């Protein structure tokens, strides 16, 4: 589980939370999970 969070930190947009709306943040979070799953 810790490795997953370390990989997610590579997405600067998630780490700094540029998206202020919850729906756009959740959408990018799911996109990041999909990209990690495909990798």
Secondary structure as UniProt FT lines:
FT   HELIX           2..8
FT   TURN            9..10
FT   HELIX           12..16
FT   HELIX           22..38
//
